[in-house]
Amino acid sequence: MKKSMVYLEDEQYHLLKKVAARSGKRMSEVIREALRTYLEEKAGVDYLSIVGIAEGPKDGRTSEEAEEVLKEALR
């Protein structure tokens, strides 16, 4: 992990502090989560693009559990 300094506008700082307090996370964690989401979107990372690219086991229940599998993958 690398350390970086970021300048925030007053309003951004206060909103960040509020979100962190409500979520029980540190401000740095909230910043990393938000930045990860933003960068993945801008880089075109599409986790849903993997749906249907492979065949599961014949006796499996993958299609019935698809939503649960996706939720786990997106955590």
Secondary structure, DSSP 8 states (H G I E B T S, - for coil): ---------HHHHHHHHHHHHHHT--HHHHHHHHHHHHHHHHHT--GGGGTTSS---TT--TTTTHHHHHHHHT-
